[in-house]
Amino acid sequence: MSGILQLAVGLIFVYSLMAILVTQVNTMITRYFNLRAKNLRDSIQSLITDRRLLAEMLSHPLIKMVDPEKSGLLSLEVRDNSEATAIIDKAKLNRVDYIAPGTFVESLVGLLMVRAEGAIQDILELLPDGELRRSVELQMRTIIAAPSDDKIDALGQTLSGALLDEKQRKDADAFYHIIDHS
């Protein structure tokens, strides 16, 4: 009976050693060929389809999938699609094989906020100087500082109310213009 027990313990020991050995060999091959980083990059590429945003994301300081100095990116902003293609396709991947979900979200939201801020400034410049513009600027600053659905809804109501007031004013002006010329 002890011979069967010794055989069972021996087999378990041998199979455990083989499993550890195979796992270590697999890890060495994966690291040597940088397969996890390539798989991670491919997964991020399937999530983010905008080439410029993808290039900015891969070279973001929190992500560091590609080295910004080696890829020629001096700031977080990618200027055109050719620069984005160079970063995505030609830049050497760092050995980043894991990105924490919180870090990924923080980086992506940060990049989108930077992009949105420029567009928001362009829109604000279209508004006439006055109470509405100051109100929208203040609401935008609070949204950028701490985004929330309530703040975005309030901004939407402010803008839609202002647009309705402007449309009603234009309609009234047009009506009075028609009456004056008849």
C-alpha positions as CSV (number, residue, x, y, z in Angstrom):
1,M,0.0,0.0,0.0
2,S,2.8,2.4,0.7
3,G,4.3,1.7,-2.7
4,I,1.0,3.0,-4.4
5,L,1.1,6.1,-2.1
6,Q,4.7,6.8,-3.0
7,L,3.9,6.4,-6.7
8,A,1.0,8.8,-6.4
9,V,3.1,11.4,-4.5
10,G,5.9,11.0,-7.1
11,L,3.5,11.5,-10.0
12,I,2.0,14.6,-8.4
13,F,5.5,16.0,-7.8
14,V,6.6,15.3,-11.4
15,Y,3.4,16.7,-12.9
16,S,3.7,19.8,-10.7
17,L,7.4,20.4,-11.7
18,M,6.5,19.9,-15.4
19,A,3.6,22.4,-15.1
20,I,5.9,25.0,-13.5
21,L,8.6,24.4,-16.1
22,V,6.2,24.7,-19.0
23,T,4.7,27.9,-17.5
24,Q,8.2,29.4,-17.1
25,V,9.2,28.5,-20.7
26,N,5.9,30.0,-22.0
27,T,6.6,33.2,-20.0
28,M,10.1,33.5,-21.3
29,I,9.0,33.0,-24.9
30,T,6.2,35.6,-24.5
31,R,8.6,38.1,-23.0
32,Y,11.3,37.5,-25.6
33,F,8.9,38.2,-28.5
34,N,7.0,40.9,-26.5
35,L,3.7,39.1,-27.3
36,R,1.7,40.5,-24.4
37,A,2.5,44.1,-25.4
38,K,1.6,43.4,-29.0
39,N,-1.7,41.8,-27.9
40,L,-2.4,44.8,-25.6
41,R,-1.6,47.3,-28.4
42,D,-3.9,45.4,-30.8
43,S,-6.7,45.3,-28.2
44,I,-6.3,49.1,-27.7
45,Q,-6.4,49.6,-31.5
46,S,-9.6,47.7,-31.7
47,L,-11.1,50.0,-29.0
48,I,-9.9,53.3,-30.3
49,T,-10.4,53.7,-34.0
50,D,-9.2,57.4,-34.3
51,R,-5.6,57.1,-35.4
52,R,-4.5,60.4,-33.8
53,L,-6.2,59.6,-30.5
54,L,-4.7,56.1,-30.6
55,A,-1.2,57.5,-31.1
56,E,-1.7,60.0,-28.3
57,M,-2.9,57.2,-26.0
58,L,0.0,54.8,-26.8
59,S,2.5,57.5,-26.0
60,H,0.7,58.9,-23.0
61,P,3.0,59.2,-19.9
62,L,0.7,57.0,-17.8
63,I,0.5,54.3,-20.5
64,K,4.0,54.4,-22.0
65,M,3.4,51.7,-24.7
66,V,5.8,53.6,-27.0
67,D,8.6,55.9,-25.9
68,P,7.7,59.5,-26.9
69,E,11.3,60.5,-27.5
70,K,12.0,57.5,-29.7
71,S,8.8,58.0,-31.7
72,G,9.5,61.7,-32.3
73,L,6.5,62.9,-30.3
74,L,7.5,65.9,-28.3
75,S,4.1,66.7,-26.8
76,L,0.9,64.7,-26.2
77,E,-0.7,66.2,-29.3
78,V,-0.3,64.3,-32.6
79,R,-0.6,66.8,-35.4
80,D,-1.6,64.7,-38.4
81,N,-2.4,61.1,-39.5
82,S,1.1,60.5,-40.9
83,E,2.6,61.2,-37.5
84,A,0.0,59.0,-35.9
85,T,0.8,56.2,-38.3
86,A,4.5,56.4,-37.6
87,I,3.8,56.1,-33.9
88,I,1.3,53.3,-34.1
89,D,3.0,51.1,-36.8
90,K,6.7,51.9,-36.6
91,A,7.5,52.9,-33.0
92,K,9.1,50.2,-30.9
93,L,6.9,48.9,-28.2
94,N,8.0,49.1,-24.6
95,R,7.6,46.0,-22.5
96,V,4.2,47.2,-21.1
97,D,2.1,44.1,-20.8
98,Y,-0.6,45.3,-18.4
99,I,-2.5,48.6,-18.0
100,A,-4.7,49.0,-14.9
101,P,-8.3,49.9,-15.9
102,G,-8.3,53.1,-13.9
103,T,-5.1,54.2,-15.5
104,F,-6.5,53.5,-19.0
105,V,-9.7,55.4,-18.2
106,E,-7.8,58.4,-16.6
107,S,-5.5,58.7,-19.7
108,L,-8.3,58.4,-22.2
109,V,-10.6,60.9,-20.4
110,G,-7.7,63.3,-20.0
111,L,-6.9,63.2,-23.7
112,L,-10.6,63.7,-24.6
113,M,-10.9,66.6,-22.2
114,V,-7.9,68.3,-23.8
115,R,-9.5,67.9,-27.2
116,A,-12.9,69.0,-26.0
117,E,-11.5,72.1,-24.4
118,G,-10.2,73.5,-27.7
119,A,-13.6,72.8,-29.4
120,I,-15.4,74.4,-26.5
121,Q,-13.2,77.6,-26.7
122,D,-14.1,77.8,-30.4
123,I,-17.8,77.5,-29.6
124,L,-17.5,80.1,-26.9
125,E,-15.9,82.6,-29.3
126,L,-19.1,82.3,-31.4
127,L,-21.3,83.5,-28.6
128,P,-21.7,87.3,-28.2
129,D,-20.2,89.0,-25.2
130,G,-22.6,89.2,-22.4
131,E,-24.4,87.4,-19.7
132,L,-24.9,84.2,-21.7
133,R,-21.3,83.8,-22.6
134,R,-20.1,84.4,-19.0
135,S,-22.7,81.9,-17.8
136,V,-21.6,79.2,-20.3
137,E,-17.9,79.8,-19.6
138,L,-18.5,79.4,-15.9
139,Q,-20.5,76.2,-16.4
140,M,-17.9,74.8,-18.8
141,R,-15.1,75.4,-16.2
142,T,-17.1,73.6,-13.5
143,I,-17.7,70.7,-15.9
144,I,-14.0,70.4,-16.8
145,A,-13.0,70.6,-13.2
146,A,-15.5,67.9,-12.0
147,P,-17.7,66.4,-14.8
148,S,-21.2,65.3,-13.9
149,D,-24.4,64.6,-15.7
150,D,-26.3,67.2,-13.8
151,K,-23.8,69.9,-14.8
152,I,-23.9,68.9,-18.4
153,D,-27.8,68.9,-18.3
154,A,-27.7,72.4,-16.8
155,L,-25.4,73.6,-19.6
156,G,-27.7,72.0,-22.2
157,Q,-30.7,73.8,-20.7
158,T,-28.9,77.1,-20.6
159,L,-27.9,76.8,-24.3
160,S,-31.2,75.5,-25.5
161,G,-33.0,78.3,-23.6
162,A,-30.7,80.9,-25.1
163,L,-31.1,79.5,-28.6
164,L,-34.9,79.6,-28.2
165,D,-34.8,83.2,-26.9
166,E,-32.6,84.1,-29.9
167,K,-34.9,82.3,-32.4
168,Q,-38.0,83.9,-30.9
169,R,-36.2,87.3,-31.1
170,K,-35.3,86.8,-34.7
171,D,-38.8,85.5,-35.5
172,A,-40.3,88.6,-33.9
173,D,-37.9,90.9,-35.8
174,A,-38.8,89.2,-39.0
175,F,-42.5,89.5,-38.2
176,Y,-42.2,93.2,-37.4
177,H,-40.1,93.7,-40.6
178,I,-42.9,92.1,-42.7
179,I,-45.5,94.3,-41.0
180,D,-43.5,97.5,-41.5
181,H,-43.1,96.8,-45.2
182,S,-46.7,95.9,-45.9
